[in-house]
C-alpha cells in the first residue's frame, strides 16, 4: 500500500516538475528581444582603418555629427532582464523610466548627446518627406541600381561599404547602417534609405530628438515581442546616472 502511495506521490511530483519546466520554457519563449547589433557598428567603424582615405572618412564623420561612433566598443550583449525592465517601467508620456514610486530617470536629448555626441540642434527629422530623387541619388552613390526603392538589404550594403573607397558615399551608407543596427533598430533585414535627403546635410538636423522619438514609438506597447529602441544608449545612460559607470560600454571610457 505504501509503495502504491509512494508511486502516486512520485508521479505527482514528476507532473508538477514537467509543468514548471514547461512554464520556464514558455517564459523563455515569451521574453522580449531587442534588435540591436552593436558588434556590427563596431566592425563597421574598425573597417575604416583599412581604407586608403581613412583620414577623410573620419573628418566627414565628424562633420556630419557622427564622429562619436568611432569610439563604440565591441559590447556584445545587453541582458534580457534589462530590456524587460525598461519596457515594463518606461512611461512614454513623460519620457522617463520609473525607478520607484518616487524616483524616475528622465531621458533627454542632452543624454543622447552626452553618450554619442550626435547633433542636438537643428531641424527635426521627418523621413516621410524624403523625395524619390534623393533616394535615387543615394542609391547611385552607394553603387546600387538606380531605381527608387527606399530599402536595401543590410548584407548587400555591408558588402558595398567593405569595397567602397569613396569617403562621402561611404559615410552616408555607414550612417544608414548605424541607424539600422543601433540608433533606430527595426525588425527586418532591410536598411532604410529614407534618410537620403537628411544625409545631404546631416549635421543640420537634431538626431538626439530623433533617437528619443523613435524610442517613444517603439516602446509604447508593453506586449511587443521585439521592442524597438536604442538599448545601448539606455544602458549607458542608466549606469551613468546611477553612478555605475562601466569601462565596457564605449571607447571613451577605455
C-alpha positions as CSV (number, residue, x, y, z in Angstrom):
1,X,0.0,0.0,0.0
2,X,2.8,2.3,1.0
3,X,4.6,1.6,-2.3
4,X,1.5,2.5,-4.3
5,X,1.1,5.8,-2.4
6,X,4.8,6.4,-3.0
7,X,4.4,5.9,-6.7
8,X,1.4,8.3,-6.8
9,X,3.5,10.9,-5.0
10,X,6.4,10.5,-7.4
11,X,4.1,10.7,-10.4
12,X,2.5,13.9,-8.9
13,X,6.0,15.4,-8.3
14,X,7.0,14.5,-11.9
15,X,3.9,16.1,-13.3
16,X,4.5,19.2,-11.2
17,X,8.1,19.3,-12.4
18,X,7.0,18.9,-16.0
19,X,4.6,21.8,-15.6
20,X,7.2,24.0,-14.1
21,X,9.7,23.1,-16.8
22,X,7.1,23.8,-19.5
23,X,6.3,27.1,-17.8
24,X,10.0,28.0,-17.8
25,X,10.3,27.2,-21.5
26,X,7.2,29.3,-22.2
27,X,8.7,32.2,-20.2
28,X,11.9,32.0,-22.2
29,X,10.0,32.0,-25.5
30,X,8.0,35.0,-24.4
31,X,11.0,37.0,-23.3
32,X,11.5,40.3,-25.1
33,X,14.3,40.5,-27.6
34,X,15.9,43.8,-28.7
35,X,17.0,44.2,-32.3
36,X,20.4,45.9,-31.8
37,X,23.6,44.7,-33.3
38,X,26.4,46.7,-31.6
39,X,29.2,44.5,-32.9
40,X,28.1,45.4,-36.5
41,X,28.6,49.0,-35.7
42,X,31.9,48.3,-34.1
43,X,33.1,46.3,-37.0
44,X,31.9,49.0,-39.4
45,X,34.0,51.6,-37.5
46,X,37.0,49.4,-37.3
47,X,36.9,48.8,-41.1
48,X,37.9,52.5,-41.5
49,X,41.4,51.5,-40.6
50,X,41.7,49.6,-43.8
51,X,40.5,52.4,-46.0
52,X,43.0,54.3,-48.2
53,X,41.4,57.6,-47.4
54,X,40.8,56.9,-43.7
55,X,41.5,60.5,-42.5
56,X,39.0,61.9,-44.9
57,X,36.3,59.4,-43.8
58,X,36.9,60.3,-40.1
59,X,36.8,64.0,-41.0
60,X,33.5,63.6,-42.8
61,X,32.0,61.5,-39.9
62,X,33.0,64.4,-37.5
63,X,31.5,67.0,-39.8
64,X,28.2,65.0,-40.1
65,X,28.0,64.7,-36.3
66,X,28.6,61.0,-36.2
67,X,32.3,61.1,-35.2
68,X,31.5,59.7,-31.8
69,X,30.6,56.4,-33.3
70,X,34.3,55.6,-33.9
71,X,34.6,55.1,-30.1
72,X,32.0,52.4,-29.9
73,X,33.3,49.3,-28.1
74,X,32.5,45.7,-29.1
75,X,29.9,45.3,-26.4
76,X,28.2,42.1,-27.4
77,X,25.4,41.6,-25.0
78,X,22.5,43.5,-23.5
79,X,20.9,41.4,-20.8
80,X,17.3,40.3,-21.4
81,X,16.3,41.3,-17.9
82,X,17.3,44.9,-18.6
83,X,15.2,45.0,-21.8
84,X,12.2,43.6,-19.9
85,X,12.7,46.0,-17.0
86,X,12.9,49.0,-19.4
87,X,9.8,48.0,-21.3
88,X,7.9,47.5,-18.1
89,X,8.9,50.8,-16.4
90,X,9.1,53.1,-19.4
91,X,6.5,55.9,-19.3
92,X,6.3,57.4,-22.8
93,X,4.1,60.3,-21.8
94,X,6.9,61.8,-19.7
95,X,9.9,60.1,-21.5
96,X,11.3,58.6,-18.3
97,X,11.9,55.3,-16.7
98,X,10.3,54.8,-13.3
99,X,12.8,53.6,-10.7
100,X,10.4,53.6,-7.8
101,X,7.2,55.2,-6.6
102,X,9.0,58.5,-6.0
103,X,12.1,58.3,-8.4
104,X,12.3,58.5,-12.2
105,X,15.1,58.5,-14.7
106,X,14.4,61.2,-17.4
107,X,15.5,60.6,-20.9
108,X,16.6,63.8,-22.6
109,X,18.3,65.0,-25.8
110,X,21.2,66.1,-23.6
111,X,21.6,62.4,-22.5
112,X,21.8,61.2,-26.1
113,X,24.3,63.9,-27.0
114,X,26.4,63.1,-24.0
115,X,26.6,59.4,-24.9
116,X,27.0,59.7,-28.7
117,X,27.9,63.3,-29.4
118,X,25.2,63.4,-32.0
119,X,23.9,66.8,-33.2
120,X,21.3,68.1,-30.7
121,X,20.2,71.3,-32.5
122,X,18.7,71.9,-35.9
123,X,15.7,70.7,-37.9
124,X,13.5,67.9,-36.8
125,X,13.9,64.7,-38.9
126,X,10.9,63.6,-40.8
127,X,11.9,60.8,-43.2
128,X,8.4,60.8,-44.7
129,X,9.4,64.0,-46.5
130,X,12.3,62.3,-48.3
131,X,12.0,62.6,-52.1
132,X,12.4,59.8,-54.6
133,X,15.1,61.8,-56.3
134,X,17.2,61.9,-53.1
135,X,16.8,58.2,-52.6
136,X,17.8,57.6,-56.2
137,X,20.9,59.8,-55.8
138,X,21.9,57.9,-52.7
139,X,21.4,54.5,-54.4
140,X,23.7,55.7,-57.3
141,X,26.3,56.9,-54.8
142,X,26.3,53.6,-53.0
143,X,26.7,51.7,-56.2
144,X,23.2,50.2,-56.1
145,X,20.9,50.1,-59.1
146,X,19.3,53.4,-60.0
147,X,15.7,52.6,-59.1
148,X,13.6,54.3,-56.4
149,X,13.4,51.6,-53.8
150,X,13.9,53.2,-50.3
151,X,15.4,49.9,-48.9
152,X,18.5,47.8,-49.4
153,X,19.4,44.5,-47.8
154,X,21.7,45.0,-44.8
155,X,24.1,42.3,-46.1
156,X,24.3,43.9,-49.5
157,X,25.1,47.4,-48.1
158,X,27.7,45.9,-45.8
159,X,29.4,44.3,-48.8
160,X,29.3,47.6,-50.8
161,X,30.8,49.6,-47.9
162,X,33.5,47.0,-47.4
163,X,34.7,47.5,-51.0
164,X,34.0,51.3,-51.3
165,X,36.8,53.9,-51.3
166,X,34.7,57.0,-51.8
167,X,34.6,58.8,-48.4
168,X,31.4,60.8,-48.9
169,X,29.3,57.9,-50.1
170,X,30.9,55.6,-47.5
171,X,29.9,57.9,-44.7
172,X,26.3,58.2,-45.9
173,X,26.0,54.4,-46.2
174,X,27.6,53.9,-42.8
175,X,25.2,56.2,-41.1
176,X,22.3,54.3,-42.7
177,X,23.7,51.1,-41.1
178,X,24.3,52.8,-37.8
179,X,20.7,53.9,-37.7
180,X,19.5,50.4,-38.7
181,X,21.7,48.5,-36.3
182,X,21.7,50.7,-33.2
183,X,20.1,54.2,-33.1
184,X,16.7,53.2,-34.6
185,X,16.8,49.4,-35.0
186,X,14.0,47.6,-36.8
187,X,12.5,44.1,-37.2
188,X,13.8,43.2,-40.6
189,X,17.0,42.9,-42.6
190,X,16.2,45.9,-44.8
191,X,18.1,49.2,-44.3
192,X,16.0,52.3,-44.8
193,X,17.3,54.8,-47.3
194,X,14.6,57.3,-46.3
195,X,17.4,59.3,-44.6
196,X,18.9,60.1,-48.0
197,X,17.7,63.8,-48.1
198,X,18.7,64.3,-44.4
199,X,22.2,62.9,-45.0
200,X,22.9,65.6,-47.6
201,X,23.2,68.0,-44.6
202,X,23.3,65.5,-41.7
203,X,24.8,67.9,-39.1
204,X,22.0,70.4,-39.5
205,X,19.4,68.0,-38.0
206,X,18.5,67.1,-34.4
207,X,19.5,63.5,-34.3
208,X,19.2,63.3,-30.5
209,X,15.5,64.2,-30.7
210,X,15.0,61.6,-33.5
211,X,16.5,58.8,-31.4
212,X,14.2,59.6,-28.5
213,X,11.1,59.9,-30.7
214,X,11.8,56.5,-32.3
215,X,12.2,55.1,-28.8
216,X,8.9,56.5,-27.7
217,X,7.2,55.0,-30.7
218,X,8.9,51.6,-30.3
219,X,8.3,51.2,-26.6
220,X,4.7,52.3,-26.5
221,X,3.3,48.8,-26.4
222,X,4.4,46.7,-23.4
223,X,3.2,43.5,-25.2
224,X,5.5,43.9,-28.2
225,X,7.9,40.9,-28.6
226,X,10.7,43.0,-30.2
227,X,10.8,46.4,-28.6
228,X,12.4,48.9,-30.9
229,X,14.8,51.3,-29.1
230,X,18.4,52.0,-28.6
231,X,19.1,49.9,-25.5
232,X,22.8,50.6,-25.8
233,X,22.1,54.2,-25.1
234,X,19.6,53.3,-22.3
235,X,22.1,51.0,-20.6
236,X,24.9,53.6,-20.7
237,X,22.6,56.4,-19.5
238,X,21.2,54.3,-16.7
239,X,24.6,53.3,-15.5
240,X,26.0,56.8,-15.6
241,X,23.0,58.3,-13.8
242,X,23.1,55.6,-11.2
243,X,26.9,56.1,-10.6
244,X,27.7,52.7,-12.1
245,X,30.0,53.7,-15.0
246,X,31.4,50.6,-16.8
247,X,34.6,50.5,-18.8
248,X,32.9,48.1,-21.3
249,X,30.3,50.5,-22.7
250,X,32.0,53.0,-25.1
251,X,35.5,53.6,-26.2
252,X,35.8,57.0,-24.4
253,X,35.9,55.0,-21.1
254,X,38.9,52.9,-22.1
